Amino acid sequence: MELETLKSWFGFFALLISVATSAWHIISSGSKKTASDLSEFKKQDKDEKSAILSVLQALEKRTQSLESDMKHLPDAKAVMELQIKIEQLSGQLGRMEENQKGMSRTVLQVQDFLMKGAVA
């Protein structure tokens, strides 16, 4: 009788193990797909990160170039001083122009005098 009882229990355990194995297989099949999806995501993420990194490096180079160019430009104080100097030069040129007009009139008068004196 004990042998019959053991056979029935072994059969029950075999059935339980096969049901558990089938259930585990069904449950773990989703994890395999998830694992493959995860590996594909990691690959895409790596590609995207490298693309973003290359764009950031190009942007960094452009920013450094702009910063080095900006160092050579005058600041607001220097621009104001340049404006004042240009206005001073403009005033000096105006005075020189007035002097030149006076000298031009004098030269024309001397020329007329000499032309009339040479004729007479």
C-alpha atoms as an extended CHARMM CRD file, in Angstrom:
* protein
*
       120  EXT
         1         1  MET       CA              0.0000000000        0.0000000000        0.0000000000  PROA      1               0.0000000000
         2         2  GLU       CA              2.8060000000        2.3240000000        0.6930000000  PROA      2               0.0000000000
         3         3  LEU       CA              4.0980000000        1.8820000000       -2.8040000000  PROA      3               0.0000000000
         4         4  GLU       CA              0.7420000000        2.7940000000       -4.2620000000  PROA      4               0.0000000000
         5         5  THR       CA              0.5700000000        5.9120000000       -2.0890000000  PROA      5               0.0000000000
         6         6  LEU       CA              4.0830000000        6.9470000000       -3.1380000000  PROA      6               0.0000000000
         7         7  LYS       CA              3.2040000000        6.4450000000       -6.8170000000  PROA      7               0.0000000000
         8         8  SER       CA              0.1580000000        8.6650000000       -6.4780000000  PROA      8               0.0000000000
         9         9  TRP       CA              2.1820000000       11.3440000000       -4.6870000000  PROA      9               0.0000000000
        10        10  PHE       CA              4.9720000000       11.1570000000       -7.2920000000  PROA      10              0.0000000000
        11        11  GLY       CA              2.3980000000       11.5250000000      -10.0300000000  PROA      11              0.0000000000
        12        12  PHE       CA              0.9330000000       14.5050000000       -8.2540000000  PROA      12              0.0000000000
        13        13  PHE       CA              4.4010000000       16.0990000000       -7.8470000000  PROA      13              0.0000000000
        14        14  ALA       CA              5.2380000000       15.3770000000      -11.4970000000  PROA      14              0.0000000000
        15        15  LEU       CA              2.0120000000       17.0600000000      -12.5620000000  PROA      15              0.0000000000
        16        16  LEU       CA              2.7180000000       20.0070000000      -10.2460000000  PROA      16              0.0000000000
        17        17  ILE       CA              6.2830000000       20.3650000000      -11.5910000000  PROA      17              0.0000000000
        18        18  SER       CA              5.1190000000       20.2550000000      -15.2200000000  PROA      18              0.0000000000
        19        19  VAL       CA              2.3940000000       22.8530000000      -14.5550000000  PROA      19              0.0000000000
        20        20  ALA       CA              4.9060000000       25.0640000000      -12.7210000000  PROA      20              0.0000000000
        21        21  THR       CA              7.4250000000       24.6830000000      -15.5530000000  PROA      21              0.0000000000
        22        22  SER       CA              4.8050000000       25.6040000000      -18.1440000000  PROA      22              0.0000000000
        23        23  ALA       CA              3.7270000000       28.6060000000      -16.0890000000  PROA      23              0.0000000000
        24        24  TRP       CA              7.3450000000       29.7030000000      -15.6540000000  PROA      24              0.0000000000
        25        25  HSD       CA              7.9440000000       29.3590000000      -19.3790000000  PROA      25              0.0000000000
        26        26  ILE       CA              4.8950000000       31.5010000000      -20.1750000000  PROA      26              0.0000000000
        27        27  ILE       CA              5.8790000000       34.1170000000      -17.6190000000  PROA      27              0.0000000000
        28        28  SER       CA              9.5590000000       34.2410000000      -18.6410000000  PROA      28              0.0000000000
        29        29  SER       CA              8.8200000000       34.5030000000      -22.3870000000  PROA      29              0.0000000000
        30        30  GLY       CA              7.7890000000       38.1430000000      -21.7980000000  PROA      30              0.0000000000
        31        31  SER       CA             11.0300000000       38.7980000000      -19.9590000000  PROA      31              0.0000000000
        32        32  LYS       CA             13.0210000000       37.5390000000      -22.9510000000  PROA      32              0.0000000000
        33        33  LYS       CA             11.2200000000       40.0230000000      -25.1830000000  PROA      33              0.0000000000
        34        34  THR       CA             11.7830000000       42.7120000000      -22.5840000000  PROA      34              0.0000000000
        35        35  ALA       CA             15.4800000000       41.8300000000      -22.4650000000  PROA      35              0.0000000000
        36        36  SER       CA             15.7840000000       42.0630000000      -26.2470000000  PROA      36              0.0000000000
        37        37  ASP       CA             13.8490000000       45.3550000000      -26.2420000000  PROA      37              0.0000000000
        38        38  LEU       CA             16.1280000000       46.6390000000      -23.5040000000  PROA      38              0.0000000000
        39        39  SER       CA             19.2740000000       45.7380000000      -25.4290000000  PROA      39              0.0000000000
        40        40  GLU       CA             17.8880000000       47.4680000000      -28.5470000000  PROA      40              0.0000000000
        41        41  PHE       CA             16.9830000000       50.5240000000      -26.4680000000  PROA      41              0.0000000000
        42        42  LYS       CA             20.4900000000       50.6220000000      -25.0280000000  PROA      42              0.0000000000
        43        43  LYS       CA             21.9440000000       50.5270000000      -28.5440000000  PROA      43              0.0000000000
        44        44  GLN       CA             19.6670000000       53.3430000000      -29.7400000000  PROA      44              0.0000000000
        45        45  ASP       CA             20.3980000000       55.3130000000      -26.5800000000  PROA      45              0.0000000000
        46        46  LYS       CA             24.1260000000       54.9450000000      -27.1670000000  PROA      46              0.0000000000
        47        47  ASP       CA             23.7540000000       56.1630000000      -30.7740000000  PROA      47              0.0000000000
        48        48  GLU       CA             21.6170000000       59.1190000000      -29.6880000000  PROA      48              0.0000000000
        49        49  LYS       CA             24.0580000000       60.0350000000      -26.9310000000  PROA      49              0.0000000000
        50        50  SER       CA             26.9850000000       60.0080000000      -29.3590000000  PROA      50              0.0000000000
        51        51  ALA       CA             25.0290000000       62.1980000000      -31.8000000000  PROA      51              0.0000000000
        52        52  ILE       CA             24.1150000000       64.6390000000      -29.0350000000  PROA      52              0.0000000000
        53        53  LEU       CA             27.7100000000       64.6690000000      -27.8200000000  PROA      53              0.0000000000
        54        54  SER       CA             29.0420000000       65.4960000000      -31.2810000000  PROA      54              0.0000000000
        55        55  VAL       CA             26.5090000000       68.3430000000      -31.6050000000  PROA      55              0.0000000000
        56        56  LEU       CA             27.5040000000       69.6640000000      -28.1790000000  PROA      56              0.0000000000
        57        57  GLN       CA             31.1850000000       69.5290000000      -29.0860000000  PROA      57              0.0000000000
        58        58  ALA       CA             30.5400000000       71.4780000000      -32.2880000000  PROA      58              0.0000000000
        59        59  LEU       CA             28.5230000000       74.0160000000      -30.3060000000  PROA      59              0.0000000000
        60        60  GLU       CA             31.3330000000       74.3060000000      -27.7710000000  PROA      60              0.0000000000
        61        61  LYS       CA             33.8400000000       75.0470000000      -30.5480000000  PROA      61              0.0000000000
        62        62  ARG       CA             31.5670000000       77.7090000000      -32.0060000000  PROA      62              0.0000000000
        63        63  THR       CA             31.0440000000       79.2710000000      -28.5850000000  PROA      63              0.0000000000
        64        64  GLN       CA             34.7870000000       79.3600000000      -27.9270000000  PROA      64              0.0000000000
        65        65  SER       CA             35.3340000000       80.9860000000      -31.3110000000  PROA      65              0.0000000000
        66        66  LEU       CA             32.7490000000       83.6500000000      -30.5240000000  PROA      66              0.0000000000
        67        67  GLU       CA             34.2280000000       84.2650000000      -27.0980000000  PROA      67              0.0000000000
        68        68  SER       CA             37.7150000000       84.7190000000      -28.5280000000  PROA      68              0.0000000000
        69        69  ASP       CA             36.3420000000       87.1670000000      -31.1240000000  PROA      69              0.0000000000
        70        70  MET       CA             34.4270000000       89.0740000000      -28.4570000000  PROA      70              0.0000000000
        71        71  LYS       CA             37.6090000000       89.5980000000      -26.4160000000  PROA      71              0.0000000000
        72        72  HSD       CA             39.0140000000       91.7960000000      -29.1900000000  PROA      72              0.0000000000
        73        73  LEU       CA             35.9510000000       94.0240000000      -29.4460000000  PROA      73              0.0000000000
        74        74  PRO       CA             35.8580000000       97.3030000000      -27.5190000000  PROA      74              0.0000000000
        75        75  ASP       CA             33.6430000000       97.6400000000      -24.4870000000  PROA      75              0.0000000000
        76        76  ALA       CA             31.0310000000      100.3720000000      -23.9680000000  PROA      76              0.0000000000
        77        77  LYS       CA             33.5480000000      102.7720000000      -22.4060000000  PROA      77              0.0000000000
        78        78  ALA       CA             35.9650000000      102.4130000000      -25.3220000000  PROA      78              0.0000000000
        79        79  VAL       CA             33.1610000000      102.9850000000      -27.8360000000  PROA      79              0.0000000000
        80        80  MET       CA             32.1290000000      106.1450000000      -26.0000000000  PROA      80              0.0000000000
        81        81  GLU       CA             35.7190000000      107.3970000000      -26.0390000000  PROA      81              0.0000000000
        82        82  LEU       CA             35.9190000000      106.6620000000      -29.7780000000  PROA      82              0.0000000000
        83        83  GLN       CA             32.7510000000      108.6810000000      -30.3760000000  PROA      83              0.0000000000
        84        84  ILE       CA             34.1830000000      111.6310000000      -28.4700000000  PROA      84              0.0000000000
        85        85  LYS       CA             37.4570000000      111.4570000000      -30.4100000000  PROA      85              0.0000000000
        86        86  ILE       CA             35.5730000000      111.2870000000      -33.7350000000  PROA      86              0.0000000000
        87        87  GLU       CA             33.5370000000      114.3600000000      -32.7650000000  PROA      87              0.0000000000
        88        88  GLN       CA             36.7490000000      116.2020000000      -31.8570000000  PROA      88              0.0000000000
        89        89  LEU       CA             38.3050000000      115.2530000000      -35.2020000000  PROA      89              0.0000000000
        90        90  SER       CA             35.1720000000      116.3820000000      -36.9870000000  PROA      90              0.0000000000
        91        91  GLY       CA             35.4360000000      119.7840000000      -35.2810000000  PROA      91              0.0000000000
        92        92  GLN       CA             39.1030000000      120.0840000000      -36.2120000000  PROA      92              0.0000000000
        93        93  LEU       CA             38.3280000000      119.2090000000      -39.8370000000  PROA      93              0.0000000000
        94        94  GLY       CA             35.6190000000      121.8760000000      -39.8930000000  PROA      94              0.0000000000
        95        95  ARG       CA             38.1010000000      124.5030000000      -38.6600000000  PROA      95              0.0000000000
        96        96  MET       CA             40.6840000000      123.3600000000      -41.2010000000  PROA      96              0.0000000000
        97        97  GLU       CA             38.0830000000      123.6250000000      -43.9490000000  PROA      97              0.0000000000
        98        98  GLU       CA             37.2850000000      127.2090000000      -42.9440000000  PROA      98              0.0000000000
        99        99  ASN       CA             41.0110000000      128.0830000000      -42.9590000000  PROA      99              0.0000000000
       100       100  GLN       CA             41.3770000000      126.4550000000      -46.3590000000  PROA      100             0.0000000000
       101       101  LYS       CA             38.4760000000      128.5040000000      -47.7570000000  PROA      101             0.0000000000
       102       102  GLY       CA             40.1300000000      131.6900000000      -46.5200000000  PROA      102             0.0000000000
       103       103  MET       CA             43.4530000000      130.6760000000      -48.0180000000  PROA      103             0.0000000000
       104       104  SER       CA             41.7450000000      129.7300000000      -51.2710000000  PROA      104             0.0000000000
       105       105  ARG       CA             40.1300000000      133.1840000000      -51.5010000000  PROA      105             0.0000000000
       106       106  THR       CA             43.4930000000      134.8000000000      -50.8120000000  PROA      106             0.0000000000
       107       107  VAL       CA             45.2130000000      132.6770000000      -53.4910000000  PROA      107             0.0000000000
       108       108  LEU       CA             42.4770000000      133.5670000000      -55.9900000000  PROA      108             0.0000000000
       109       109  GLN       CA             42.8740000000      137.2700000000      -55.1880000000  PROA      109             0.0000000000
       110       110  VAL       CA             46.6700000000      137.0430000000      -55.6130000000  PROA      110             0.0000000000
       111       111  GLN       CA             46.1630000000      135.1860000000      -58.8650000000  PROA      111             0.0000000000
       112       112  ASP       CA             43.7270000000      137.8350000000      -60.1380000000  PROA      112             0.0000000000
       113       113  PHE       CA             46.1560000000      140.5850000000      -59.1100000000  PROA      113             0.0000000000
       114       114  LEU       CA             49.0210000000      138.9200000000      -60.8940000000  PROA      114             0.0000000000
       115       115  MET       CA             46.9360000000      138.2590000000      -63.9940000000  PROA      115             0.0000000000
       116       116  LYS       CA             45.7590000000      141.8730000000      -64.1290000000  PROA      116             0.0000000000
       117       117  GLY       CA             49.2530000000      143.1670000000      -63.3660000000  PROA      117             0.0000000000
       118       118  ALA       CA             50.7610000000      141.0170000000      -66.1360000000  PROA      118             0.0000000000
       119       119  VAL       CA             48.1960000000      142.3680000000      -68.6410000000  PROA      119             0.0000000000
       120       120  ALA       CA             48.8210000000      146.0310000000      -67.7630000000  PROA      120             0.0000000000
